């Protein structure tokens, strides 16, 4: 009787454990996934075995898995070279499978064991990430979950990436993020199978990398005056304000981050902006400019110094460019590129090249003399002259040059790679001219853009909803597919002041980029993806990471009828949500009017509040839309 009682209790416990994980919410979606009946119950003593204990990269994946299991469970976890009775096996294929390539893996979960196989250590690491996503969300917890039983559903998975370049960029110049925060960013990238960290290290607001031969770059260029509010509209900096805001990475910091990323199979691409976006460099070494008064320039904090007219070309109020006609610029570039090349093993160096202010060049006698000497006809030719000389410097260090798509217009050799950011046109044209291309169009993958209505978000240039990001197809019509290296999302930080907000802006849109970059395009499924995102929100909750719930927020469309009344139409990007609203300044819940069709704004109403529900439970945030804002939007349409 006692044995029967114990058997019943054990069965109840295992069933409870199985109920922890019923959905297969893997991001990015695997190439092939077969879900089977039953599950594997993790034993209280877990043995992770590998047949390549002398391989440091394989050992890292085993240790990584061990640490993740131990950090959130009270299980005993150890690593062994013996496969007998091992709970989890990490195996390098002795006869490599061509289908898997260097980053693919197979994952088999049966009732008795878990086996991950790959041709290379990177594949094992990615297989581990998938396995962790099959475990209950509690695996993400930063504290120990005691007295629980964890299960993994039985599956057979074969998986490998679509693109070799799966990137995210973090701008640390506009606002500085610590070495430890950068590591956390890389950790989050690696969990979703990103393999390229683009580190935007220099810009007008700060120079963030130590260059030993040019010490003023960090003594002066790394520091500005702290401002909060709306970037681009800050008050002018006074001479007596302390320049203590900012920071930089020493070369030892850089080496540490590069190694940290390498262990997680993430390459690091450094970006050093030239010739534009160089105010921090000019503030440090004014002699790099051709503009009188540059010695008075200081590192900016976000005050306005560029005009962006509605029509015509933008122009500078201050000159933030390295001068192509100034021969002092090229030894400067040589020193910078030389030290950068030595720190970063990745074969590419990003040199920027975007948004180059040219109105000061137009007035410069030195630039005019250069144009005459070199037979340059336009300011674009002047930038092209600079880019060609810079490319030779980069090549002399054994590296390849990559830049924003403006460098294609300026003219570079076919060996330079192009990152297409101004839509997809630049990438298409670059590929036709034989350039390698990374697709990174603002319209789909700029993660600093607002994710919801601007009443809910830090105001910036444009909006980008999750469903639009997910709809992106990098192989555009007319592009040479063979030259498309991959896709990258970018996080510019003008309006991002802390790391929690970095997380908020990245996720969940980076989930979409991950799936576009890794998964076959034929596997794309919006409704299925939304369900997975919601499950990963729960995982982020367990990990206490920030994310944006913006996909639950409604979109507002306002018109004016013949009577002059405002009419508001509401919509949501995901299905199955109910919308409730009020105009009486109270906070609506599911007992309030339910939105079913366009509503007319009452005559004297000043505020429309809207919230989304699912199954009588709030899922969205309270949206507070001023009627005055609705009136402004109608006026703009006229």
KOLBAMI-14471 format. One record per residue (C-alpha): z negated, y, x; residue in one letter; residue number from 0. Coordinates in steps of 0.25 Angstrom, whole numbers. Layout:
BEGIN
(pt (Z Y X) A NUM)
...
This chain:
BEGIN
(pt (0 0 0) X 0)
(pt (-3 9 11) X 1)
(pt (10 7 18) X 2)
(pt (17 10 5) X 3)
(pt (9 23 3) X 4)
(pt (13 27 17) X 5)
(pt (28 23 15) X 6)
(pt (28 32 2) X 7)
(pt (22 44 9) X 8)
(pt (32 43 21) X 9)
(pt (43 42 11) X 10)
(pt (38 55 4) X 11)
(pt (37 62 17) X 12)
(pt (51 58 22) X 13)
(pt (57 62 8) X 14)
(pt (49 75 9) X 15)
(pt (55 77 23) X 16)
(pt (69 74 19) X 17)
(pt (68 84 8) X 18)
(pt (66 95 18) X 19)
(pt (80 94 22) X 20)
(pt (91 91 12) X 21)
(pt (102 101 14) X 22)
(pt (111 101 26) X 23)
(pt (112 115 30) X 24)
(pt (118 115 44) X 25)
(pt (123 128 49) X 26)
(pt (134 128 54) X 27)
(pt (140 117 46) X 28)
(pt (143 105 54) X 29)
(pt (157 100 55) X 30)
(pt (154 86 48) X 31)
(pt (141 83 41) X 32)
(pt (138 70 34) X 33)
(pt (124 70 26) X 34)
(pt (118 56 24) X 35)
(pt (107 51 16) X 36)
(pt (93 50 21) X 37)
(pt (87 58 33) X 38)
(pt (80 57 46) X 39)
(pt (65 59 46) X 40)
(pt (60 65 59) X 41)
(pt (49 57 66) X 42)
(pt (36 64 70) X 43)
(pt (40 60 84) X 44)
(pt (54 65 87) X 45)
(pt (62 60 99) X 46)
(pt (74 68 103) X 47)
(pt (83 60 113) X 48)
(pt (95 64 121) X 49)
(pt (103 56 131) X 50)
(pt (106 68 140) X 51)
(pt (92 73 144) X 52)
(pt (98 77 157) X 53)
(pt (106 87 150) X 54)
(pt (99 101 149) X 55)
(pt (107 105 137) X 56)
(pt (104 92 129) X 57)
(pt (90 93 133) X 58)
(pt (89 107 127) X 59)
(pt (94 102 114) X 60)
(pt (84 91 113) X 61)
(pt (73 101 117) X 62)
(pt (78 111 107) X 63)
(pt (77 101 96) X 64)
(pt (64 96 100) X 65)
(pt (58 110 101) X 66)
(pt (64 114 87) X 67)
(pt (57 101 81) X 68)
(pt (44 103 88) X 69)
(pt (43 118 85) X 70)
(pt (43 116 70) X 71)
(pt (38 102 68) X 72)
(pt (25 94 72) X 73)
(pt (34 82 77) X 74)
(pt (33 76 91) X 75)
(pt (47 79 97) X 76)
(pt (52 73 111) X 77)
(pt (64 72 119) X 78)
(pt (69 58 125) X 79)
(pt (80 53 133) X 80)
(pt (78 40 125) X 81)
(pt (86 38 112) X 82)
(pt (77 26 107) X 83)
(pt (70 31 94) X 84)
(pt (74 45 96) X 85)
(pt (74 54 83) X 86)
(pt (85 63 88) X 87)
(pt (96 60 98) X 88)
(pt (104 71 106) X 89)
(pt (116 64 112) X 90)
(pt (128 69 121) X 91)
(pt (140 61 117) X 92)
(pt (144 52 129) X 93)
(pt (158 52 123) X 94)
(pt (160 66 118) X 95)
(pt (166 68 104) X 96)
(pt (178 78 105) X 97)
(pt (175 82 91) X 98)
(pt (161 88 95) X 99)
(pt (166 96 107) X 100)
(pt (155 103 115) X 101)
(pt (146 108 104) X 102)
(pt (148 98 93) X 103)
(pt (138 87 89) X 104)
(pt (135 75 80) X 105)
(pt (122 74 72) X 106)
(pt (118 61 66) X 107)
(pt (105 60 58) X 108)
(pt (101 46 52) X 109)
(pt (88 41 47) X 110)
(pt (84 36 60) X 111)
(pt (89 47 70) X 112)
(pt (96 60 73) X 113)
(pt (107 60 84) X 114)
(pt (115 72 89) X 115)
(pt (127 70 98) X 116)
(pt (136 79 105) X 117)
(pt (146 80 117) X 118)
(pt (138 92 123) X 119)
(pt (124 97 123) X 120)
(pt (128 109 114) X 121)
(pt (132 99 103) X 122)
(pt (118 93 104) X 123)
(pt (112 107 102) X 124)
(pt (120 110 90) X 125)
(pt (117 96 84) X 126)
(pt (102 100 86) X 127)
(pt (104 112 78) X 128)
(pt (110 105 67) X 129)
(pt (99 95 67) X 130)
(pt (89 106 66) X 131)
(pt (96 111 54) X 132)
(pt (95 97 47) X 133)
(pt (80 98 49) X 134)
(pt (71 105 39) X 135)
(pt (70 120 39) X 136)
(pt (56 119 45) X 137)
(pt (62 115 58) X 138)
(pt (65 130 60) X 139)
(pt (50 134 58) X 140)
(pt (43 141 70) X 141)
(pt (30 133 67) X 142)
(pt (27 119 66) X 143)
(pt (29 112 52) X 144)
(pt (19 101 52) X 145)
(pt (18 88 44) X 146)
(pt (33 88 39) X 147)
(pt (44 78 40) X 148)
(pt (57 82 44) X 149)
(pt (70 75 40) X 150)
(pt (85 77 44) X 151)
(pt (95 72 34) X 152)
(pt (105 61 39) X 153)
(pt (118 67 43) X 154)
(pt (130 65 52) X 155)
(pt (135 78 58) X 156)
(pt (147 81 67) X 157)
(pt (148 95 71) X 158)
(pt (155 104 81) X 159)
(pt (159 119 81) X 160)
(pt (171 126 76) X 161)
(pt (171 137 87) X 162)
(pt (165 137 101) X 163)
(pt (161 152 100) X 164)
(pt (150 153 89) X 165)
(pt (143 167 92) X 166)
(pt (133 177 88) X 167)
(pt (132 190 95) X 168)
(pt (119 198 96) X 169)
(pt (119 213 99) X 170)
(pt (107 216 108) X 171)
(pt (111 230 111) X 172)
(pt (109 238 99) X 173)
(pt (96 232 97) X 174)
(pt (89 223 108) X 175)
(pt (84 209 106) X 176)
(pt (75 202 115) X 177)
(pt (79 190 124) X 178)
(pt (70 181 115) X 179)
(pt (77 187 102) X 180)
(pt (91 184 108) X 181)
(pt (86 169 111) X 182)
(pt (82 168 96) X 183)
(pt (96 173 92) X 184)
(pt (102 162 101) X 185)
(pt (93 152 95) X 186)
(pt (98 155 81) X 187)
(pt (112 155 86) X 188)
(pt (111 141 92) X 189)
(pt (105 135 80) X 190)
(pt (117 138 72) X 191)
(pt (127 134 83) X 192)
(pt (131 147 89) X 193)
(pt (135 146 103) X 194)
(pt (138 160 108) X 195)
(pt (128 172 109) X 196)
(pt (135 185 111) X 197)
(pt (125 195 117) X 198)
(pt (129 209 115) X 199)
(pt (121 215 126) X 200)
(pt (126 230 128) X 201)
(pt (130 241 118) X 202)
(pt (127 256 116) X 203)
(pt (112 253 112) X 204)
(pt (108 245 124) X 205)
(pt (112 237 136) X 206)
(pt (104 224 136) X 207)
(pt (108 216 148) X 208)
(pt (103 219 162) X 209)
(pt (113 222 172) X 210)
(pt (106 222 186) X 211)
(pt (117 230 193) X 212)
(pt (116 241 182) X 213)
(pt (101 243 179) X 214)
(pt (103 255 170) X 215)
(pt (110 247 159) X 216)
(pt (96 241 155) X 217)
(pt (87 252 161) X 218)
(pt (94 262 152) X 219)
(pt (104 255 143) X 220)
(pt (95 245 137) X 221)
(pt (86 256 130) X 222)
(pt (88 265 118) X 223)
(pt (79 272 108) X 224)
(pt (74 263 96) X 225)
(pt (80 267 83) X 226)
(pt (79 260 69) X 227)
(pt (87 264 57) X 228)
(pt (102 263 55) X 229)
(pt (110 261 68) X 230)
(pt (120 272 71) X 231)
(pt (112 282 64) X 232)
(pt (100 283 73) X 233)
(pt (95 297 77) X 234)
(pt (99 302 91) X 235)
(pt (90 298 102) X 236)
(pt (82 309 108) X 237)
(pt (80 310 123) X 238)
(pt (65 308 123) X 239)
(pt (66 295 115) X 240)
(pt (61 283 123) X 241)
(pt (72 273 126) X 242)
(pt (64 260 125) X 243)
(pt (72 252 114) X 244)
(pt (80 241 119) X 245)
(pt (80 231 130) X 246)
(pt (89 222 139) X 247)
(pt (90 208 144) X 248)
(pt (87 205 159) X 249)
(pt (97 196 166) X 250)
(pt (86 185 166) X 251)
(pt (85 187 151) X 252)
(pt (100 185 149) X 253)
(pt (100 173 158) X 254)
(pt (88 167 149) X 255)
(pt (96 170 136) X 256)
(pt (109 164 141) X 257)
(pt (101 151 145) X 258)
(pt (94 151 132) X 259)
(pt (107 152 125) X 260)
(pt (114 142 134) X 261)
(pt (103 131 130) X 262)
(pt (107 133 116) X 263)
(pt (122 132 119) X 264)
(pt (124 147 116) X 265)
(pt (133 155 126) X 266)
(pt (129 170 128) X 267)
(pt (141 180 128) X 268)
(pt (136 194 134) X 269)
(pt (142 206 128) X 270)
(pt (143 219 137) X 271)
(pt (150 230 129) X 272)
(pt (161 238 136) X 273)
(pt (167 248 136) X 274)
(pt (161 253 122) X 275)
(pt (147 251 117) X 276)
(pt (142 255 131) X 277)
(pt (132 266 128) X 278)
(pt (120 259 135) X 279)
(pt (129 257 147) X 280)
(pt (133 271 148) X 281)
(pt (119 276 145) X 282)
(pt (115 268 157) X 283)
(pt (127 272 166) X 284)
(pt (134 284 161) X 285)
(pt (144 284 172) X 286)
(pt (151 273 164) X 287)
(pt (156 283 154) X 288)
(pt (167 293 155) X 289)
(pt (161 303 145) X 290)
(pt (154 315 149) X 291)
(pt (139 315 145) X 292)
(pt (137 300 146) X 293)
(pt (125 302 155) X 294)
(pt (118 307 142) X 295)
(pt (121 294 134) X 296)
(pt (109 285 131) X 297)
(pt (108 271 125) X 298)
(pt (110 273 110) X 299)
(pt (101 268 99) X 300)
(pt (110 268 88) X 301)
(pt (112 283 86) X 302)
(pt (127 286 81) X 303)
(pt (136 288 93) X 304)
(pt (149 283 87) X 305)
(pt (157 288 75) X 306)
(pt (163 278 66) X 307)
(pt (173 285 56) X 308)
(pt (178 279 44) X 309)
(pt (192 280 49) X 310)
(pt (197 281 63) X 311)
(pt (191 276 76) X 312)
(pt (176 277 80) X 313)
(pt (172 286 91) X 314)
(pt (160 289 99) X 315)
(pt (150 301 99) X 316)
(pt (146 295 113) X 317)
(pt (154 287 123) X 318)
(pt (148 273 124) X 319)
(pt (160 268 132) X 320)
(pt (161 263 146) X 321)
(pt (173 272 151) X 322)
(pt (185 263 155) X 323)
(pt (190 275 164) X 324)
(pt (177 275 172) X 325)
(pt (178 266 184) X 326)
(pt (162 265 185) X 327)
(pt (163 256 172) X 328)
(pt (170 244 178) X 329)
(pt (160 242 190) X 330)
(pt (149 243 179) X 331)
(pt (156 233 170) X 332)
(pt (158 224 183) X 333)
(pt (143 224 185) X 334)
(pt (139 222 171) X 335)
(pt (149 210 168) X 336)
(pt (145 204 182) X 337)
(pt (131 203 178) X 338)
(pt (133 199 164) X 339)
(pt (143 188 168) X 340)
(pt (132 182 177) X 341)
(pt (122 181 166) X 342)
(pt (131 175 155) X 343)
(pt (138 161 158) X 344)
(pt (147 163 145) X 345)
(pt (161 165 150) X 346)
(pt (163 178 141) X 347)
(pt (157 192 142) X 348)
(pt (159 201 130) X 349)
(pt (163 215 134) X 350)
(pt (163 222 120) X 351)
(pt (174 231 119) X 352)
(pt (172 235 105) X 353)
(pt (171 249 98) X 354)
(pt (175 257 111) X 355)
(pt (173 272 109) X 356)
(pt (186 279 114) X 357)
(pt (185 293 110) X 358)
(pt (177 297 123) X 359)
(pt (188 290 131) X 360)
(pt (198 298 125) X 361)
(pt (192 311 130) X 362)
(pt (189 305 144) X 363)
(pt (198 310 156) X 364)
(pt (194 297 164) X 365)
(pt (200 289 152) X 366)
(pt (212 297 151) X 367)
(pt (214 296 166) X 368)
(pt (213 281 165) X 369)
(pt (223 280 154) X 370)
(pt (233 287 162) X 371)
(pt (230 279 174) X 372)
(pt (231 266 167) X 373)
(pt (241 270 156) X 374)
(pt (232 268 145) X 375)
(pt (237 273 131) X 376)
(pt (225 272 122) X 377)
(pt (210 271 122) X 378)
(pt (211 257 119) X 379)
(pt (219 255 132) X 380)
(pt (208 262 139) X 381)
(pt (198 251 133) X 382)
(pt (208 240 137) X 383)
(pt (208 245 151) X 384)
(pt (193 244 151) X 385)
(pt (193 230 145) X 386)
(pt (203 225 155) X 387)
(pt (195 229 167) X 388)
(pt (182 223 160) X 389)
(pt (189 210 158) X 390)
(pt (192 209 172) X 391)
(pt (178 211 176) X 392)
(pt (173 201 166) X 393)
(pt (184 191 171) X 394)
(pt (179 193 185) X 395)
(pt (165 188 182) X 396)
(pt (171 175 176) X 397)
(pt (170 179 162) X 398)
(pt (179 181 150) X 399)
(pt (179 194 142) X 400)
(pt (177 195 127) X 401)
(pt (176 207 119) X 402)
(pt (177 213 105) X 403)
(pt (191 214 99) X 404)
(pt (193 228 104) X 405)
(pt (196 223 118) X 406)
(pt (208 216 112) X 407)
(pt (214 229 108) X 408)
(pt (210 236 121) X 409)
(pt (218 224 128) X 410)
(pt (212 213 136) X 411)
(pt (217 200 142) X 412)
(pt (218 188 134) X 413)
(pt (207 182 142) X 414)
(pt (197 191 135) X 415)
(pt (191 186 122) X 416)
(pt (190 194 109) X 417)
(pt (178 195 100) X 418)
(pt (185 199 86) X 419)
(pt (175 208 79) X 420)
(pt (183 218 71) X 421)
(pt (188 208 61) X 422)
(pt (197 196 65) X 423)
(pt (209 204 69) X 424)
(pt (205 205 83) X 425)
(pt (202 190 85) X 426)
(pt (216 187 79) X 427)
(pt (223 197 88) X 428)
(pt (215 192 100) X 429)
(pt (218 177 98) X 430)
(pt (233 181 96) X 431)
(pt (233 187 110) X 432)
(pt (226 175 116) X 433)
(pt (211 180 117) X 434)
(pt (200 171 113) X 435)
(pt (193 176 101) X 436)
(pt (179 176 95) X 437)
(pt (179 180 80) X 438)
(pt (168 190 77) X 439)
(pt (173 199 66) X 440)
(pt (164 209 60) X 441)
(pt (168 206 46) X 442)
(pt (162 192 46) X 443)
(pt (152 190 58) X 444)
(pt (145 203 61) X 445)
(pt (131 200 58) X 446)
(pt (125 214 59) X 447)
(pt (133 217 46) X 448)
(pt (125 218 33) X 449)
(pt (123 205 26) X 450)
(pt (120 211 12) X 451)
(pt (121 224 5) X 452)
(pt (118 236 14) X 453)
(pt (106 239 5) X 454)
(pt (100 226 11) X 455)
(pt (104 227 25) X 456)
(pt (103 236 38) X 457)
(pt (116 245 36) X 458)
(pt (127 242 45) X 459)
(pt (142 243 45) X 460)
(pt (146 232 36) X 461)
(pt (141 219 28) X 462)
(pt (144 205 30) X 463)
(pt (139 194 21) X 464)
(pt (136 180 24) X 465)
(pt (148 175 16) X 466)
(pt (158 183 23) X 467)
(pt (153 179 37) X 468)
(pt (154 164 32) X 469)
(pt (168 166 27) X 470)
(pt (173 170 41) X 471)
(pt (184 162 47) X 472)
(pt (186 165 62) X 473)
(pt (200 159 63) X 474)
(pt (207 170 56) X 475)
(pt (221 169 52) X 476)
(pt (230 172 64) X 477)
(pt (220 170 74) X 478)
(pt (222 160 86) X 479)
(pt (212 150 83) X 480)
(pt (212 144 97) X 481)
(pt (207 157 102) X 482)
(pt (195 159 92) X 483)
(pt (183 155 100) X 484)
(pt (174 157 89) X 485)
(pt (166 167 80) X 486)
(pt (154 176 83) X 487)
(pt (144 184 74) X 488)
(pt (139 197 79) X 489)
(pt (125 204 77) X 490)
(pt (126 219 81) X 491)
(pt (112 225 80) X 492)
(pt (113 239 77) X 493)
(pt (105 237 64) X 494)
(pt (97 225 70) X 495)
(pt (84 229 76) X 496)
(pt (77 216 77) X 497)
(pt (79 201 79) X 498)
(pt (75 198 65) X 499)
(pt (86 206 60) X 500)
(pt (96 199 70) X 501)
(pt (92 186 63) X 502)
(pt (94 193 49) X 503)
(pt (108 198 52) X 504)
(pt (112 185 59) X 505)
(pt (108 175 49) X 506)
(pt (114 169 40) X 507)
(pt (127 175 44) X 508)
(pt (127 169 57) X 509)
(pt (125 155 50) X 510)
(pt (139 158 44) X 511)
(pt (145 162 58) X 512)
(pt (139 149 64) X 513)
(pt (146 141 53) X 514)
(pt (159 148 55) X 515)
(pt (158 146 70) X 516)
(pt (154 131 70) X 517)
(pt (158 124 57) X 518)
(pt (173 120 53) X 519)
(pt (178 131 44) X 520)
(pt (181 120 33) X 521)
(pt (166 118 32) X 522)
(pt (164 132 27) X 523)
(pt (156 132 14) X 524)
(pt (150 145 9) X 525)
(pt (141 139 -2) X 526)
(pt (136 128 8) X 527)
(pt (134 138 19) X 528)
(pt (125 147 10) X 529)
(pt (116 135 7) X 530)
(pt (115 132 21) X 531)
(pt (111 146 24) X 532)
(pt (100 146 14) X 533)
(pt (94 133 21) X 534)
(pt (95 140 34) X 535)
(pt (88 152 28) X 536)
(pt (76 143 26) X 537)
(pt (77 138 40) X 538)
(pt (77 153 45) X 539)
(pt (64 155 36) X 540)
(pt (58 143 43) X 541)
(pt (61 149 56) X 542)
(pt (57 163 52) X 543)
(pt (71 169 56) X 544)
(pt (77 180 48) X 545)
(pt (90 179 40) X 546)
(pt (97 188 30) X 547)
(pt (96 183 15) X 548)
(pt (108 192 12) X 549)
(pt (117 182 6) X 550)
(pt (108 182 -6) X 551)
(pt (110 197 -8) X 552)
(pt (120 202 -18) X 553)
(pt (132 211 -15) X 554)
(pt (133 224 -23) X 555)
(pt (146 229 -28) X 556)
(pt (146 242 -36) X 557)
(pt (156 249 -44) X 558)
(pt (157 260 -54) X 559)
(pt (162 258 -68) X 560)
(pt (170 269 -77) X 561)
(pt (156 274 -82) X 562)
(pt (152 277 -68) X 563)
(pt (141 266 -69) X 564)
(pt (138 257 -56) X 565)
(pt (141 243 -58) X 566)
(pt (136 233 -48) X 567)
(pt (141 219 -45) X 568)
(pt (133 209 -37) X 569)
(pt (137 196 -30) X 570)
(pt (131 187 -20) X 571)
(pt (137 179 -9) X 572)
(pt (131 166 -12) X 573)
(pt (131 159 -25) X 574)
(pt (120 155 -35) X 575)
(pt (112 168 -34) X 576)
(pt (107 176 -46) X 577)
(pt (106 191 -45) X 578)
(pt (96 199 -52) X 579)
(pt (95 214 -52) X 580)
(pt (88 227 -57) X 581)
(pt (90 242 -58) X 582)
(pt (76 246 -63) X 583)
(pt (70 246 -48) X 584)
(pt (62 233 -50) X 585)
(pt (65 220 -42) X 586)
(pt (73 210 -49) X 587)
(pt (70 195 -50) X 588)
(pt (77 184 -58) X 589)
(pt (71 190 -71) X 590)
(pt (80 202 -69) X 591)
(pt (94 204 -74) X 592)
(pt (103 194 -67) X 593)
(pt (116 199 -62) X 594)
(pt (128 193 -69) X 595)
(pt (139 204 -68) X 596)
(pt (140 218 -63) X 597)
(pt (129 227 -67) X 598)
(pt (129 242 -71) X 599)
(pt (119 251 -63) X 600)
(pt (110 258 -74) X 601)
(pt (112 273 -74) X 602)
(pt (99 278 -67) X 603)
(pt (96 265 -59) X 604)
(pt (93 268 -44) X 605)
(pt (92 254 -39) X 606)
(pt (98 240 -41) X 607)
(pt (90 228 -36) X 608)
(pt (96 214 -35) X 609)
(pt (91 201 -30) X 610)
(pt (97 187 -30) X 611)
(pt (90 174 -35) X 612)
(pt (93 159 -35) X 613)
(pt (86 150 -45) X 614)
(pt (76 161 -49) X 615)
(pt (72 163 -34) X 616)
(pt (76 176 -26) X 617)
(pt (85 173 -14) X 618)
(pt (90 187 -11) X 619)
(pt (83 200 -7) X 620)
(pt (81 211 -17) X 621)
(pt (93 221 -15) X 622)
(pt (90 235 -19) X 623)
(pt (103 243 -22) X 624)
(pt (101 258 -24) X 625)
(pt (110 263 -35) X 626)
(pt (114 274 -26) X 627)
(pt (119 264 -16) X 628)
(pt (128 258 -27) X 629)
(pt (133 272 -30) X 630)
(pt (137 274 -15) X 631)
(pt (145 261 -15) X 632)
(pt (153 265 -28) X 633)
(pt (156 279 -21) X 634)
(pt (161 272 -9) X 635)
(pt (171 264 -17) X 636)
(pt (177 276 -23) X 637)
